[in-house]
Amino acid sequence: MSEIPAVSREWHLVRRPQGWPVAEDFALREAPVNAEPAAGRILVRNLHMSVDPYMRGRMNDAKSYVPPFQLDQPMQGGAVGEIVASAAEGFAVGDHVLHPFGWREYAELDAANATKVDASIAPLSAYLGVLGMPGLTAYAGLFEVASFKEGDSVFVSGAAGAVGSLVGQFAKIKGASRVIGSAGSDEKVTLLTEKFGFDTAFNYKNAPVGEQLPKAAPDGIDVYFDNVGGDHLEAAISALNPFGRATLCGAIAHYNDTEAAPGPRNLMNVIGKRLRLQGILVNDHAALQPQFVQDVAGWLRSGQLVADETVVEGVENATEAFLGMLRGENTGKMIVSFTG
């Protein structure tokens, strides 16, 4: 066990971004480490932290489903680490835990906010991705929100990302007739078909989505999993078959807009085709957690499922990893590791 340092580095939001975040919106600062936590609390040395699209919304001072980040305070997000000091029953030094206090090297927290994880089942970083929030989002969004059934044709936007790459694979494992993905580079398109098992994919930067999707899905689609919004959602509404279902998970195309984006121009199709468009917040689906872990862990063990990660080393590079994720530079889950 390494010695507990006197100070820890942590990222603070120092001003609200206007449009795309820039480096000057953040500051890496030092804070004292409490090596003797109070009763019921633990001190965790973070090993891996997550950067996710929803964090961009928390940088705005606006009411939403999660409170905004506070200025000049450490930001928050999923992290896994090792307990280095404990005053909480059931949590021992050396245990690994998942908790919501990332963006810092050391986190002192109430043990009620930590969940023990088993490094023998999967790599610790997997609890931030395939076995964590992105994985459950994909699982609940496809099977519960979109009511996926065997034989469905499925279109996934942002398909090479942490959630999208899992949605497509889950659909294939469960018997989709066709899985189509969109991504922002030719390299990612190749990964979707050759690594993640999508039947076909296209680069949305090469031509309008409304032109490429009908060619990729000549018989239409039954399910759309939306991580992008904008022109992808409009194209999907046109391509959905009668009684099609869409899970609206994210709209990364608009997270940095300074003005409200126009909505799809073809919403009348929702009426005529009796479509169902439903948003998803993963916290609404916690009851699925046991079944999700059982299914996904089994698929990982059997080799049916591939979990990809893009890893950036060092807490000092966390904001650049976050901005890279917004720019679509990751394949699979973007992870920041402090293990070097």
Salt bridges, closest charged atoms under 4 A:
GLU10 OE2 - HIS12 NE2 2.80
ASP25 OD1 - ARG15 NE 2.51
ASP52 OD1 - LYS333 NZ 3.12
ASP72 OD1 - ARG29 NH1 3.01
GLU82 OE1 - ARG45 NH2 3.33
ASP95 OD2 - LYS116 NZ 3.86
GLU105 OE2 - ARG9 NH2 2.97
GLU108 OE2 - ARG41 NE 2.80
GLU144 OE1 - HIS285 ND1 2.52
ASP152 OD1 - LYS149 NZ 3.35
ASP152 OD2 - ARG245 NH2 2.64
ASP199 OD1 - LYS172 NZ 3.00
ASP231 OD1 - HIS232 ND1 3.23
GLU234 OE2 - ARG265 NH2 2.61
ASP257 OD2 - HIS254 ND1 2.83
ASP308 OD2 - LYS195 NZ 2.98
GLU316 OE1 - ARG9 NH1 3.63
GLU320 OE2 - ARG327 NH2 2.44
GLU329 OE2 - ARG327 NE 2.77
